[in-house]
Amino acid sequence: MEMDETLTPKRDWQGIVKGLERFMRLRSFPVAFRLLEDENLLSEIPFMRRPSKKVTLCQLISIVRNFDWTIGATASDFVSPVCSSIVGLSELPWYYWDGTFRSIVWVKKKEEAKRYEKAIYRIPTGRYRAVALAPLVYNPFEPDMVLIYANPAQMMLLINSLQFEDYEPMEFSCVGESSCSDVIAKCYLTKKPSLSIPCYGERRYGHAQDDELAMALPASLMEKALKGMESLYRRGVRYPISYAGAEMDIGEAFPPAYRSLQRLEEIRGHDKRLLVGITGGLATGKSTVVKMLREKGAYVIDFDELARDVVRPGTPAWQDIVNYFGNEILKEDGNIDRKRLGDMVFKDLEKKKALESFTHPRIHERFLEELKDITSKDPEAIILADIPLLIEQNLQYMFHRVVLVYVPQEVQLLRLIQRDRISREQAEAILRSQLPIGEKLGYADYVIDNSGDLASTQGQVDSLWVELRELQSRGVGLSP
């Protein structure tokens, strides 16, 4: 039987979940949660089970995330109207609203119990007739929200990931007993992620563990969470969190970018220099744009040239690389075979990190040397730092402005095929190893669209140069 169109998954949930589990190392399944206006739709969901006895909502959640079941329920399946009223399946009886129920256990007086009941988030009744829950990884249906259970460190990573782009602070609540209100109902009502501490009942009946927190996310934010997590991973923010040690000198444990802040004044200076980072992607035509800006009068520091310079035979970086990777990465003339070395580190993260530790500090020193040389001669220079992996290496903080040379991904793919005379499959594999060009757009202050002819690109460069000259004349780079 074909699934109802409203239930059909609209995203690759399996891919999203596997990505989250890889970064967060979750110990139970993320739960797809869906409210249904027609309870007959439950029978259209594959592998659907129905309760054989009265249950609580937290029991259903536990069955899904730990037992790997798909399960659905209507109001009559719940042992208490507390559960069904929170998810909008039934009204709450009068003896709850007047404080009788909560005053039996949870508060001292009925007046306090009335305030308690009023504080609980509830999905309005009248619209929904059933609820469906399933492991999200199986693409069971398009969920309204996703429930994730994790420890505080994992949740902090998830919060950081959601805040990575379009930052806003997150405010969470705890009504006390009935934490499904703070998680599920609040997420539904606010359309925002909602985290809380699992309550006594959820621990007693739903098996939530001592170290677990619960969060509900609107389904539409799951891709954003994964994207933010991938970005943070590239910047060194990962789970599990390694301990720096309470008694050690933590300077070396800080992210390299933090340590570089101490040298930011040295980079940006106290004169009227304007330091511009320019980047792009393979076959986007960055070199063409750099050439145009050089002809306008920009000084250029080419990081590819610096990278080649610091690994010349006999240099400290060259010696470190040879000691680590062996003589087999050398050509007959003693130069490093860049292709062979690249093949060795392409799929090996540890080797890649080792190589970067040998080269990046030396490249940075050479950059500072060239920068000082330029500004000593021209303290009002517009200096272009040509860095292919500027965004991947999180270097944008160093510059007053960032320029991205952009072409749509399909154009980039076709140009790469033509330039390198390779197959489409080879070109796609190469581009997959880099941050997609579309994702870089959000990091740039200026974008040069290089998908047209040279005249179009030149026109954009001319306009950019006018803007850069105006910024430089205003001393935009001077410290406040």
N, C-alpha and C positions, 0 to 999 in steps of 0.2 A: 504494500500500500504506500502511495506517495505521501510524503509529509506535507502538512499544511504549509502554505507559502510563508505565513507569519512566523513559523517555527524554524524555517530553513536557516542554517548558520550562514552568516554574512562575512565571516572572517576565517582565517586559517587558525582556529583555536589550538589545534595540536602544535603548530609551530610556535605560537605565542607562549603556550604553557611550557614547552620544552626549553625555550629560552629563559623563562623565569626560573624554572627549576635548576637550570645550569648555573645561573648567577646567584640565586638565593639558597639553593640546596634544601628545598622544602622537604619535610618528612611526611606530609599528607597532601592529597590531591586538592588543588584549587577547585572550588565548587561553582558550577553554573547554576544560577538561581533565576527562575522565571515565574512570574505571576500570569495566570491564564484566566481569560474572561469566560471561557467555555470549558467546563471540566471534561467534556468528551475528547478534548485535544490530548489528554493524558494518554489515551490509548494509541495515539499516532507516534508517540516517542519510542524509539527502539529500546528494548530491554527494560521497559518500565515495570516496576513493582509497586504494589500498593500495601499499606500497613495491614497486618492481620490482627492488630490489637490497637488500643488507644495509645497515642504517642505524644511526645513533646517535639517542638520544632528542633531543639538542640539534638535530640536523638536522631532525627532525619539527617541533619547536617553531619553528624558523626558517622552514620552509616555510609554516607556518600564519600566523605573524605578519607575514611579509614577502611571501609569494607569494599569500596570500588563498585557500589551499586548505583543504579538510577532509580529514583523513587518519587512518587507524587502523592499528594494528599488534598482532601477537601476539609471544610470546617468540622465535619462530623468525625474525622479521624483523630482529632486532637483531644487529649485528656482534659485540657483546660481551655476556657475562652481567652486566657491570657495570651496563649500562642496565636490562636486564630485571629484575635482582634488586632494584634500588632501587625500582622501581614494583610489586614484588610478583608479577611474572609468572614468575619462575624462581628456583631456588636458586643460590647462588654455589658454584662448584667448589672442591675442597679446596686447590688450588694458589693460590687467592686468600686463603683463610683462614690458611694457614700463612705468609703474607707474601711468597711468591715473586713474585707479579705486581707489587705496589707497589714492591718493592725493585729491580726492573729499572730504574726511572726516578726515582721520586718520593722515596724516602728512602734513607738510608745502609745500614741493616741490616734483616734480615728481622724481627727482634724489633720494630723500630719500625714496620715495615709491618703487622705483626699488630695493633698498637695502632691504627694508621691505619684498617685495615679494620673493626675493632670500633667505632670512633667514628662510622662512617658510618650515617646514618639510613636505614632500609629499611622499606618497607611489607611486612607479613608475607605470606608466600606461602600458596597453597592456596585462596584465595578468588577471585582475579581471573584472567581468561584473555586479556584484550585491553585496549587503551587507545585512546581516541578523542580527537582534538584538532580544533578548528575555530575560526574567527573568531567570537568571542562575539556580535558585532553582528548576526549573521544568525539569532539564536535557534535554533542548530542542535540543541541538546538541553539538558537540565538538567545542568549540570556539577557535579562534586564541588568543584572549585576553579577559580580564575581566575589565569592567569599574566600579569603585567604587566612589561614592560621599559621602563625610563625612566632619565633621568639623575639624579644625586643630589639636585638641587633639586626635581625633580618627585616623587621618592620621599619627600623630607621633607614635602612638601605632603600626600601620601597618608597618611603616618604621622600628621601633625597632624590630618588629617580623621578617621581612625579613633579617635584619642584624644579628640576633641572631646566626646564623650559617654561616660560610664562609663570614665573615664580609667584606664589602667594603663600602666606603662612597657613598652616592647617590647625583647625580648632576641633578638638574632640571632647566628648562628654561621657559621663557615667551616671546613669540614673540609679545605679545600685543593682538590685536583683532585676532580672529581665534585660540583660545586656543585648539581646537580639533587637531591642528597640534602638539602642545607640548605634548599632551596626547596620542592620538591614533597613529598618523603617527610616532612620535618619538619612541614609544614603539615598533611598527612594525619594524622600521629600526635598532634599537639598541638591540632588544631582551631583554631589561631590563625594570624594572618598571619606569614609567614616570608620574610625578605629576606636575600639574600647577594650576594657578588661573583661574577659569572660566572667560571668557571674557565678554565684554558688550553684545555682541550678544547672548551668551549662557544664560545670565541672562534675557535679553529682550524677547527672543523667546523660550528658553529652560527651563525657570523658575528656573535656578540655584539660590539658596538662598544666602543671604549676607554672611553667615558664612561657605559656602561650598567650598571645594577644590575638584579637580577631579584627579583620578589616573587610569592609565591603567597598568595592569600587564599581562605579558605573561601567558597563561593558565597553563603552566608547573610549575609556581612558587606559585600557589594558595595553594597547600598542604604544601609547605615550610612555607608560611605565617601563616597558621593555626597552624602548629607544633610549630613555634616560639612563637606564641601568647599564646599557652597552657603552654609553658615553662616559659614565663614571668609571666603568671598568678600565677603559683606555687611560683614564687619569689616575688609576691606582687605588680607587675606592672599591673594595671588594669584600665579599663574605666567604669564609670566616675572616674576621678582623684579626690580623696578627698583632700581638702585644709588643709595644715598644719598650715597656718596662718602667715602673714607677721611679726607679732610682738611677736610671741611666741618663746620659746626655742624649736627648732626643733630637738634636739638630739633624743628624743623618737620617732619622726616621721620617722627618717631614717630607712631603712631596717636593720634588726638585723645583717646581714652580714657586712654592712658598719660599724656598731658600734664595731663589733668584730675586725676590722682592727687595732683598737687601742691596741689590745692585741696580735697582730700577732707576735710581737717580743718575747713576753712572751711564746707563743706556740712554735715557731720555734727556739728561743734561739740564743745564740752567740757561741755555742760550735759546735762539729762535729756530733751532733745527725742527724739522717735521719728519718723524720716522714712520714710514708706511710699510706694512707687511703686505705682500702680494702673493696670492696662491691660486690654485686652480685644480685641475685633474689631468690625467693622461689625455693627450690629444685635444685639449680645450683651446690651445693656442696661446698659452700664457707667455711664451717666449716672444711672440709677435707683439703683444701688448707691452711687455717690458722694453722691447726695442723702441717702440713708439715713445714711451715715457723717457727713456734715456735720451732720445733725440730732442725732447722738449727741455732737457736740462737736469733731469733727475740723476743723482748718483745711484749706482746699483751695487749691492752686495749680494752676490750669487752664492747661496748656500750649497748648491751642488758643487761649485768650484771649491768651496771651503772643505766640503766632505772629501773630495779627491786629494786636496792638498795635505790634510792631516794624516792621511794613510800612505804618503809616499814612503818608499823603502827607507828604513833606518829611523823613521820617526817613532816616538813613544807609542802612539796608537797602533802603528803597523806592528811593532814588536809584541804588544799585548794581544793583537788579533792572531798573529802567527803562533804565539805560545798557547793560545786557547784552542784554535781550530786546526793547527798543524800545517806543515809545509805543503800539503796537497792543495791548498787554496792559492798557491803562488804560481805565477807564470814563470817562464824561463828567465825573464829579465828581472825577476824579483818583485815585480808589481803584483798586487792582489788581483786575482781573477774575480771581478765583481759578480759575474754571472754565476760562477760556481759557489761563491760565498752566499749570494742571494738565494740560490736553490737550497742551501743548507739551513738557512734561517727562516725560509718562507713559511713553513708549517710547524716550526719549533719555537714556541714562545720563550722558553728559557734561553735558547741560543740567541734569539733576537734581542732579548734584554741585555745579555752579556755584550753583544756587539755594540749596542747603543751606549752602554756604560763606558766602553773604550773610546767611542768617537764623539758623542754629544758634548761632553765637557770641553774637549779640544776644539770642536767647531765653535762653541760659544766663545772661547778665548780668542780665536782668530777673528770672529765677528767683532768683538770689542776692539781689537787692534785696528781693524779696517775702519770702524766707526770713529775712533779717536783720530785716525789719520785724516779722515774726511772733514770732521768738524773743527780740527785745529786749523785747517786751511779756509773753511767756509762755515762759520757758525750759524749761518742762515740757510743751510742746505736742506733740500728735500731729498731724503735718502730712502731708496726703495730696497727692502730686504726681500729677495726672491727666494721663497721657501715652499717647495712642493708640498710638504707635509705640515704646514704651519698649524692647521686646525687639529690634525691627528695628534700632533705633539704638544698641543695646548700652549702655543707660544703667542697667541693673539694679545695677551695682556701686556706684552712688551711694547706694543706699538700704539702711536696716537690714533691711527686709522688702519683698517684692514680692507684690502681690495680683493674681490674674487673674480677671476676670469671664468665665465660660465658658458656652457652650451647644454642643451637638453641631452639627457642620457642616451637617447637613440642616435643623435648626431655624434656624440662622443664615441659611441660604439662603432659607427660606420667609419669615422675618421681613423680610429685606432686600427681597424681592419685594413684600411687602405694604406696607412702610414707604415705599418709593420709587416704587411703582406701575410696576415695570419687568418685563420678561420674565425667565423663568428663565435663558435664554441670557445676557442682559445681566448678571444677578446673578452667574452663575458666572464670567463674564469679570472682573468687579470683584473677586471674592474670590480669583481666581487671582493677582491682582497683589499680594496681601498674603501674609504668612507664615500658613499654615494654623493655625487656632485650636488644633487638636490638638497641633501642634508646640510651642505656647507653654506647654503644661502642665508640661513638665520644668523651666521656668525659675522657676516660681512657688513661693513659700513657702506661700501660702494660695490656695485656689480657691473662688470663689463660683459654684455651679451655678445659673444663672439660667434654666433651661429649664422650671421649674415655675411656680406661681402666686406672687403678691406675698408671701403669708404665708410660703411656703417660703423665699424670698429674704430676707425680713426676719429670719426665725429664724437663718439663717446669718450675717447681718450682726451680729445681736445677739451671737452666740457669738464672732465675730471681734473685735468691739469689746472684749469681756471679755479676750480674749487680748492685744490690743494694749495695753490699760490695764495689764495685769499686766507685760508687757515694759517698758513705759515706767516703771512704778514701781520696777522692778529696776535701772533705769539701763542697759538692755541696749545703748544707743547710746553709752555712755561708752567712750573708748579704754582698752584694758587697761593 
